[in-house]
Amino acid sequence: MNYTYSLDEINLSMVSVVGRKSAYLGELYKMGFDIPNGFVISSRAVNESIKDIKDEISSILSSVNLNDTADLERKSDIIRKMILNINLPEDMEKEIYDRFSDLNSDYVAVRATVTSPLSGASFAGEYETDLFVTKENLIQSVKRVIASYFNPRAIAYRILTHDNTGIAILVQKMINPVSAGTAFSIHPVTEEPDYVFIESAFGLGESVTKGMITPDQYIVSKSTRSLVNKRISEKGMKLIYDFNEKRVKSIILGKNEAIMESLRDQDAVKIANMTIAIENIFKRSINIEWAIEDKKVYLLEVRGVRRLYPEF
């Protein structure tokens, strides 16, 4: 069994094996887009890792009472603790560590990637994401992400929708961004198609994607590839990784820094050009997540605008 696949081995035909997020990133990685290098622990490997407790998990799930929140949370907690205590097969661990070494990076990001071709089969924040994971913590991080498949919200969602979507796990070289955010190839509310709409903040992009701050906004014309408008907000805080405390934490920004532009005009245009190029490749309106490190713009995720293209 192949437990893992590098990004350059992945294509769109492999969604059921590597997940939708990984499949699209793999396609774009091979086209030369600036995407942090990485690998995927396949859905088959995830299933293999929990096969010895699968019957026990199924038994617990069959007794869940969705009308009793306490029951749902208790049984979710039992399952997640079971998974955190499993031992991965030795050959799987070795393959994961070998892939990690190939990245030549001290830190990685570990994320779930759903194996359904439909974007509606998952929702933002459903599963665990671990940032700045070291080799020493990698296997436990992988188990945390697997365990998050059984968080209360995810269990309830799958029972109510009769959804059997699985997950794979995407491991990528960690970007430590000066700024990060999102971009839409159409207006996310009005669906205006002629401009790219960018949201940006200092530090890690979760402050934008999780709605923790009011981000700066930039609008770039598709026809002229030039910045036509921007609105700088008072951002208040940023998320950073504290290497001494070994954790992600929020930093309160002083008044002057809070109202500084989090994105250079030329970088807004770079992000817009990337967004337009991806839209042209897939012939779909898209939104992306991006990050800037050492003045280089990286693509972290791409998805279709969900209400328009549930199959993306």
N, C-alpha and C positions, 0 to 999 in steps of 0.2 A: 504493500500500500504506500502511495505517496501521501505523507501527512501534510506536506507543505508545498507551496508553489511561490516562486519569486514573481514580482510584478511583471517582468518581461516574458513570463511564461503564460500569462493570463489573457483571455479574450472574452468577448461577450457571450460566447456559447457556453461559458463555464459558470453562469450565475448560480446554478443549483449546487455547485461545488465550492465556489469561493465567495459567493454573495454578490449582490448587485453593486454595492459601492466599490468593491475591489475590481469587479469586471470592467466597469467604466474607467477606473483609474488605470488599470492594466492596458487597455486599448490606447489611452492617451499617453501613457508613459512610453509606449513603443513608438509613438508619433513624435516624441521629442519634447513634450511639455515638461516644464520644471515641476516635478512631483517628487516628494521625498521618497527615496528608495525604501523598499520593504518586501515583505512576504506575507502569505496568507496561510493560516492553519485551517485546513479544509473542514467543511461540514462533516465529512466522513470521519475525520480525526476527532472532532468534537463528540460525535456519537460514540466512537470507539472509547474515548476517555471515560465515559459514564456508563458503559454497557453493563458493568457489574452491579450497578445500583439502579438500572433502568426499571426493573420490575417493581422495586420498592417505590420509586418516584411515581410510576403509573398508578400504583395503589393509593398513594397519598393524594394525587390529583383527582382520582375518581371520587374521593370523599369530600372534596372542597364544596363548601356552601357559600355561594356568591352573595347570598343575602346576609351573611354573617361576616362582617369585615374582620373581626378578631380571629375567626377561624381561618380565613384566607391568609391573613398576615402570619399566623402561627405556623400553618403548613408550608407557606413559602419559606419561612425562616428555617424550618426543619430541613427542607430540600437543599437550600443554599449552604447550610452548614455541612451537610453530607458531601456536597461537591467540593467544598473547600478542603475537605479531609481526604479526598481521593489521591491516589498515586497515579500519575500518568505512566503509560508504558515506557520502559527505559529507552527503546529505540525512538519513540516519539520525542521524548525529552532531548535526546542527543541531536535529533534532526532540527529541533527548534533552536537549540544552542548553537549549532553549526550555522544556521541561517542568521542568527543574531550576530555572530562573529563576522560573517560576510558583509554586514552593513557597515562595519568599522565605525561604530557610534557608541558613545557611552550611555546614551539615553534613547528610548523609543517610546512611541505612543501605541497603546494597545486598545483596539476598538472592535466591537461587534459589527458584522455586516450581514444583513438578512439575505436569505437565499431565495426569496420570492421575486419573480420578475415585476411584481406590482408594487409601486411605491406606497400604496395604501396599506400594505401588509405590515408596516412599521410606523412608529411615530417618534418624533424627536425626543430624545432623553429616555427612551424606553430601556435601553441597556447601558451597562457600565462602560465608561471610557477611562482608562488610566493613562496619565501623562507623566513624562520623565521617569519611565521605568528603567531600572538598571538590570544587568544580567542576573544579579543576585535575587532580584524580586520578580524576574520574568515569569517563571512557572506559576507562582502564586497569583500574579496578575492575570495570567491566562485563565486560571481557575475562577478568579473573581468575575471575569467577563462571562464565562460559561454559566456561573451561578446566577448572574443577573438575568439570564433568560427565564428564570423562575421567580422574578420579583412579583409582588402582588398584582401590580397593574398589568404586567405582561401575561400572567396566568389568566386573569379575568378576561383580557382582550381575546386571547386564543380560545377560551371556552365559549365566550359569547358569539364569536364569529366562526367557530369551527375551523380555526386556522391552524395548520400544521407546519407553518413556516419555520425553518431551522435557522441556525446562524453558523457562519464561519468567523474567523478572528483575523483581523488585519493588524499587522505589526509594521510600523514605519519608523524610520529615522526621525527623531524628535526635532522639530523646529522651535527655536526659542525666539519668538518674533518681537520686533520693536513695535509692530502694529499688525492688526489682523481684522478680518471681518467677512462680509458676504458681498455678492454682486448678483444682480438679476438682469437677464437680457430683455426683459419687459418690465414695466412698472408692476410691482407685486400686488397692487390694489386695483388700479385702473386698467392694467394690461396694455398701456401705451407701448407700442412696439419699436419706436424709433430711437430710443435712448437706452443706455445701460445705467442702472441705478446701483450705486455702491454705498455700503455702510461700513464704517471703519472706527476702530478704537485703538488705544495704546495697549500693548501687552497681548495676552492670549485672547483668541477670538471668542471664547465662551462667554465673555462679558457681553458680546453682541448677540450671539445665537441664543443665549438664555435670557435675554432681555434685562440684564443687570444694570445697564446704563442707557442713556439716550445717545446713540452713536452720531458721529459726523456723517453727513450725506453728500455724495458727489454724483453729478449727472453728466454723462459723456454722450455726445451725439454719435450715432452710428455712421451717419453719412460723412461728417467732417472729421471724425475721430479726435474731437477736441472737447475739452471741459467747458460746459455751458452754464453750470450752476453748482454751487456748493453751499452747505449750511453747516457751520461749526457749532457744536453744542458744548455745554459745560458738562464734561464727562464724569467728573467727581472721583472716579476710582479706576484702577486697572488691575488686572490679574497677572501675577508673575509667579515664577517658580523660585522659591528661596532655597538656594543650594546648601545653606548652612542648616536650616530647619528641615530640609528635604520634604517640602510640601508646597502645593500651590496656595497662594494667599492673596488677598486683596490689599492694595495699597491706596490710601487716600491721597488724592492729588491736591497740591496747593492751587490756589486760585489761578495763578498764571499758567501753570501746566494744564490745568483742567480745560482751559479755553484755547489751548494751542491746537493747530491742525495736526491730526494724527496721520495724515497721508499727504505726501507731496503730489502736486498736480501731475507731474510726469508719471508717477506711479499709478495714479488713478487712470490715466490713459492706458498704461500697460495692462492693468487689470481689465479694463474695458476691451482692449484688443484680444486678450486671452478669452474673455467671455464670448465675444463675437465669433472668434475662431471655433470654439467648441459648439456654439449654436449652429454654425454652418456645417460642421462635421455631422452632427446628429439630426440636423433639420428639425430641431425642437427648441422651444423656449426653455431656457435653463436657469438655474441659480447655482452659484458656486460658493465654496468657502476658500479663502486665501490667507496667506500670511507672508510677511516680509522679514527676512533675516539677512543681514549684511547687504542691504540694498537690492536683494534679489526677491522677486515675487514667486511664491510657491503656490501651486494648486493643491488643496487638501481634500476637496470633495466636489463632486458634480452630481446634480440630480435634475430631473425635469420639474417644471412647475407643476405641482401635483394635481391641481384641479383640471389642468389641461391635458396632461400626459401621465395617467396613472401607471402606464406600462414602463415608464422610464425609471 
